[in-house]
Amino acid sequence: MMKKIQRFGGAMFTPVLLFAFAGIIIGFGTLFTTEAIVGELANPAGAWYKFWNVVLSGGWTVFSQLPLLFVVGLPIGLANKQQARCCMEALVLYLTFQYFMNAILGSWGANFGVDFTAEIGGTSGLTMVAGIKTLDMGMIGALMISGIVIAIHNKYFDTKLPEWLGTFSGSSLVVIIGFVVLLPVAALSAFVWPMIQNLMLSFQSAVTSAGSFGVWLFIFLERLLIPFGLHHLLYFPFFYDNAVIQGGVHSAWATMLPTLASSSDSLKDLAPWAWPQLTGLSKVFGCPGIALALYTTAKSEKKAKVAGLLIPITLTAIFCGVTEPIEFTFLFVAPILFFVHAILAATLSTVANIFGVVGSMSGGLIEISALNFIPLMGAHWGTYLTLLIVGLIFTGIYFVVFRFLILKLDLKTPGREEDDEITFRTKAEYRERNESSKLSKAELILDGVGGKDNVIDVTNCATRLRLNVKDATLLKDDAYFKQIGTHGASKKGTSIQVIVGLSVASVRDDFEKLL
């Protein structure tokens, strides 16, 4: 079950990889079309405004069509074969499901407690999907339908039909079966989902009323679930669905940017719901403190190698918001540090929120700047100055706490090993190794997990190659994976995670070709 959940979480991450660029475009588009920032240039009748309005409209594509993205993104990670065809099947059947819902609610909406004549949005529980008026099931509905289609695809796509029925094989058969299956699913959804919407409204109220404790608990759990690959499941409903606000915090914040930029009222008063995405604060302010503690506690003769490891992965965390490389550097040799990291990350975000900080800050400095600092600095510089002060204080706290624990408990973090078993390679050394051996990173990883006959399946998230293997005893040690240019590997039963970095998608492509 854990393997399936991890694979599902990794597959959900596929569309999220598009959000950083879309966020940057929206940030700059909002900046250049807000009168409070650029003055007369933001006149709607001017060429400047019209140009940036076109750019901004394009930037909204990803966030305006989130359900569709998740529908076609999930098969990329979960379909066992012919992923591209499964994406098409999922899209067709998702739209079919929405037409079913439209007709059912148009005829019997009142029986389900739904006023189908109401305007979309707000508390009506209605939305538009590809021009179809339907129930707003958000990301959950998209993932549910896509998951059903993937299950049908994996089981029936290769079914052999009689030659005279050949035109109905493959994708056609999947769509036929899906059509029949989704009709009762639509009827059941029309009955159940309005009740779920009412529960979600109550949940929103409960989370909001939890105050600072709610902020702390959410951030703590989000960090703590990272080693298990389950953190996506926790934050997705908050970031991209209706857990605390209609449409999700990410989209709602981006939509409000013009209003926020033109108001000098407190951001926390304007958008009190925008606290879940403070998860990025520990990436920008916590990771430098961790890296400095790891460096200063390393043995003198190993400091240069440790610096070569820490500098790129720390910059990756700060600017790109990808923390797995640095977190996994110490996670498996000193789990206590990761637990402390989760506590400090939650505390940092909670303190910042107490001082009025909210916003779309789940990524690194690039994304945070685009959706916060650049468009909003003019009206809210005081809030961001407060954030800087709080953040730097916590950088120091991270350093002191990590350094104390490493020395007090004699933790064998990088550079403190009893022997030279674990070594770190520079990029130049890694390239030289590959050139001499003529092996790609994918080939080296495949060799490290016992060869292709030992691999059951492979997926990936933002930085990790995730594999299920037949025999976990064939896995080489963590030192091997660090020597071939990855950031190490972890094993839980027959589930393997290799920390590749931001190039994981291309490595997975090469890996699958080898299989």
N, C-alpha and C positions, 0 to 999 in steps of 0.2 A: 504493500500500500504506500509506504514512504517513497519508494522509487517512482510510483505513478504520480504522486503529489509533486515531487521535485521536478519531474519531467513536465508536468502541467505548468508549474510556476515558471520554468525556463521558457516554455513556448509562449506564455503570455507576455514575456519581455520583448518579443520580436517587434511589435508595433511601437513600443516605448522608445526604441532606438531612434525613431524619427522625431521625437518630441524636442530634443535639444535644438536642432536647426529651426524647427517651426517656432519655438519659443524666442529664439534670437530675432527672427524676422518680425514677430509680433511686437517684441520690445522696441526695436528700432522704428517700426511703422507707427507705433503709438507715440514714441518720442517726437517724431517729425510731423505728426498731425495734431498735436496738442497745443492749443493757443497759449496756455500758461507757460509753455517751455520755449516755443519758437516764435511766438508773437504773430505778426501779420502773415508770416509764411503759412500758417495754418488756416488761412481763409479758404473755405470750401470752393470758392470760385476760381482760385489760383491754380496755376499749372503744378506748383510744388505739391500742394495738397492732393490734387488729382492723381499725380504720379505715385505718391506714397500710399494713397488709398488703394490703388491697384495692387501694389506690393503687399499691403496689409491684408487685403482680401485673399490673396494667394496663400499667405501665411496661416490663415485660419482653416485651411483645408483639413489638416490633420485633426484639429480639435473639433471641427464641425461634423466630422464623419467618424468619430471614434468607434461606434458599434460596428460599422462596416470594416474598419481596420482590424478589429479583434476577430471578426468572423473569418477573414481571409488570412490572418496572421497565425491563428492557432494550428491549422493543418501543416504549416511549414515545420513546426516542431513535433507534431504528434502523428501525422499520417505515416504509416509504415512503408508506403510505396506511392509513386506517382503524386507527389505533394502538389504539384502545379494543378493537376486535374481536380484534386480534392479541394483546393482553394476555390476553383470555379463552381464545384458542386455545392460547397458551403454557401457561397454568395447567392446562388440561384435559390437554394432551399430556404435561406434566411429571408429573402424577399418574398418567397411563397408563404412562409409563416406569417409575415407582416400583412399580406393580403388576406390570409385567413382571419387574422385578428381584426382587421378593419371590417370585414363582412360580418363577423360574429358580433362585435360590439355595436355595429350599425343597426343590427336587428334586435339584439337581446341585451344591450349594454345596461339598461335599467335593472334587469334581473341580477346583474353582477355588481350593482351599486356604482356603476360608471355612467356619468353624464357625457355621452359621446358627442353632444352638440356643443360642449364647452370649448373655449379657446385652449390651444396647447400651452404647456408651461405652467408655472405656478403650482398650485395644489390640485390641479385637475388630474394629474397623473397621466397626461397625454403628451405625445410628441409627434414629430414627423420623421420618418425614416425613408430616405430616397423618394420623397414626395408622397408617402403613404401615411395617413393619420392612423395612429396606433397607440397602444399602451407603452409608456416609457419604462421599459425593462432594462435600459442602460447596458452596461458592460455584462452584467449577469445574464441577461437574456441572450446577448450575442454569443457569449461563451457556452451557454447551455445548448443553443441550436447548433453551433459549430461542433461542439463535442459529440452531439448525436450523429451529425453527418460523418464525422471522422470515424466513429464506431462502425457505422454502416459501410463506409468506404473500405476500412481495413478488413472487414469480414466478407464483403460481397463483390468488391471491384474485380477480382480475378475469376469470378464464377463463370463456368463454361455453359453457355446456352446452346440449344440446337441451332444448326446453321441457319435455318429459316427465321430464327429469332435473333440473329447476330447483331442486328441494328440496335437492339435493346441491351446489349452487354456493356461492360465498363461503366463509364460515367452515367450513361442513360439508365442503367439498372439501379445505380445508387440514387439517382434523382427520383425514379419511380418508387422505390422503397421508402425514400425519405418523404415523398409527397403523402403517402399513405400514413406513415408514422406521425408526421407533424400535424395532421388534421386533429386527432384527439389531443395532442400536446397543446395546440392552440386553444381548444375549448377548455382544457384544464387550466391553462395559464390565465385565460379570461376570468375564470372563477377564483383562482388562488392569488394572483398577483395584486389585485386591489387591496386584499387583506395584508399582504407583505408591505405594500406602500404605506399603509397606516402604521404598521409596526416600525417601519423605517423613520417615519416622522416622529414617533415617540422616542426612537433611539437617538435621533439628532438632538432632541431636547435634553435627553439624559446626558449625552456626551458633552454638550455645551454647558450644562449646569454643573458638570464635574469640575470645571475650572482648572486650576493648575495641576491638580492630581491627574486629571484626564490627559493633559498634555504630557506629563512625565511618564505615565504608564504606557501610552501609545508609542512614544519615542523609544523607551526602554525595550519594549517587546519587538519593535521593528529592527533594532540592532541585534538583539539576542537571537532572532530567528535566522540571521544571515548564514551561519554555518550549516544550517539544515536546508538552505535554499527555499525557505517557506515565507520569507519576508514579503515577497510579492503578493501573496494571498492576503496578508494583513493590510497593506497600504493601498492596494488597488481600489477597493470600494471607497476609500476616503479621497484619494487623489483624482480618480477618473470616473467615479460613479456617485450615487446620491446619498452616501452615508451621512454626511454633515451638511451638504448643500446640493441643490439640483444641478446635475451635470458634472459634479466633482470640483474639488478645490482648484485644480490646475486650470481648467477651462473657465471657471467662474472668476478667478483672479485676473486672468488675461482679458476677459470681457470687461472687467471693471477698471482696467488701467487708465482709460481717459478720464473717468470720474475721479479716481484716486489722484491722478496727476494735477487735476484742477482744484483740489480741495486741500486745505491746510489742517483739516481735522485729523485727529489721531487715526493712524491706520488700523489700530485695534478696534476703535469705535466704528470705523467704516466697514471693516471686514473681520468681525470677531471670529468667524468660522475658519479663517485662513491660517490656523496653527499647525495642522497635521504635516505640512510640508517644511517645517523647520528641521526636518531630518538632515538637511545639508549642512547645518551649522557645525556639526562635529567633523564633517569632511574638510571644511575650510580652516577651522580653528583647532580641532582636536588632533588631526593627523600630524601636523608639524610638531606638536608637543610630544607625541608618541615617537616620531622619528628621531627627534633630538635625544630623547631618553634612551632609545636603542643604540644610538651612536655613541653617546658619552659613557655608556656602561660596557661597550665592547672592549676587548683586549686591545692594547696599543698597537700590536702588530697586525691586527685585523681591521682597524678603523678605516683604512682606505678602501678595502673590499666592501665593508658594510656601507660606507658612504656611496659607493658605486651602485649598491642595491637600493638604498633608501631614497636617494635624490629623485630618480625618475618616477618611482611609484608614489612618492609623496606629492610630487607635482601633478601626477595623474589624479590623485584624490582631490587636491585643492582646486585645480582648474576644470577637470572633467567630471568630478563627483563620483569616480569609480574607486571604491575603497577596498575591494576584495584583495588586490595584491598586497597592500600593506597590512591589512587585517589578518590575512592568512599567513603572513610572514611570522607572526608570533602566536597565532591562535592555537596551533597543535603542539607547540613546545611549552606554552604557558597559558592554558585555558583561563586561569584566574584573571589574567590581564584583559581578556576579552569581556569577561563578566564586568570587570571594573570599567572598561571602556563603555559598555552599554549604560552603566549607571551614570557616568560622567556626561555622556552624550545626552541622556534624558534630562539631566540637571541643567546642562548648558542651555538647551532649548527652552526649558521651563523658566529659568531665570530671565532669558531674553524676552520671552513672552510676557512675563510679569512687568517688564520695563516697556512694554508696548510694541514689541516686534512681532509682526505677522507677515506672511507673504508666500510667494512661490519660490521656496528656497530648498528644494529637495536635491538639486544637482550640485555641480561645482560652481566655481566663481564665474565662469563664462555664462552659464545659464542664469545664475542669480543676478548678475549684472544686467543681462538683457531684459529680464522680467521685473526687476526691482530698482537697482541703483540708477541705471541710465534713464528710464522714463520718469522716475519718481524722486530723484535726488533733489531737484529744485524745490519741491513742496515739502519733502519729508527728510531733509538732511539731518535734522536733529535725531530722528529715530535711528538712522544708519550710523551716526556718530556713537550713539549709545550702544548699538550692536557691536561696533568695532571695539569699544572699550571692554564690554562684557566678554567678547570673543577672545581678545588678547589675554585677559585675566585667566580665562579657562585654558588657553594654550599653556600658560605657566603652571596652572594646576595639573593639567595632564602630564607635563614634564616632571614635576615634583613627585606626583603619586606613582607614575610608572617607574621612575628611577629608583624611588624608595623600595617598591615591591620587588623589582628585579634584583637589587643588591641584597635586600633583607632575606628574600626567599631563595637567593642564588639561582634564579631562573636562567635556563640555557637558551636565551634569546640569541639571534644572529651575532656572531662575533664573540660569544662567551662559551663556545663548545669546549669540552675537555680535550678534543682531538681535532684533527683537520678533516674529519669525514665530510662535513658540509662546507663546500666552497661556493663562492659566488663568482660568476663570470661577467665580464664586460660585454657589451654588444660586439666589439671588435673580435674578442675571443670567441664569441658564439658564432659569428660569421665565418671566422677562420676554421672553426671546428666543422661547420657544415660544408664549407668548400672542400676541405680535405676528405671528409667522409662521403660527400655527395648525397647526404641524407637530408631531407626536408624535416621541419619541425614535426609535421604530422607523422612521418615515418619513425622518428625518434620516440614520439609519444606512443605510437602503436607498438613499438618494440618494448616500451616500458610497461605496457599493460598486458603483455603476454601474447601479442600477435593477433592477427585478424580472426583466427579460429576461436579466440577467447572472448571476443566482443559480441554482445547480444544486440545492443543498440547504442546510439550516440545522439545527444542533443547539446545545446549550449544556451547560456544566458549572456549577459553583457561581457563577462570576462572569463567564464569557466566552461571548459569542455566537460560534459557530464556523460558518463558511460555506465552501463550495466554489463558486468562480465560474468562468465561462467565460473571461473576459479580465481578467487581473490588472492590466493597464495602466489600466483604468477606475477603479481604486481611488484615492480622494483621499488626501492626505498625512495623517500622524499629527496635525498641527496642527488639521486640520479636525475630527477625531474628538474631540480634547480640547475644542475650542470648542463642540461640541454637547452636552457634558455627560458624555461617557464618559471613561475614563482612557487612551484611545489605542487604536491598532490595530497589528497586526503582520501581515506577509505572508510566506509561504513558498510560492513558486510560485503556484498558484491557490487555496491554502488560506489563509483569512483568519480572524483572531481579533480581535474587538472587545471590549475590556475594559469591560463595562457596570457590574459591581458586583452586589450582592445582589438587585437587582430584575431580574436577567437573565431569569428564567422568564416574568415578565409581558411583558417587552419581546419575548421570542421569540414569545409568543402573538400580540401585535400584529403582529409582523413576518410571521408565517405568514399572518395574515389579509390582509395587503397583497399577499402572493404569490398 
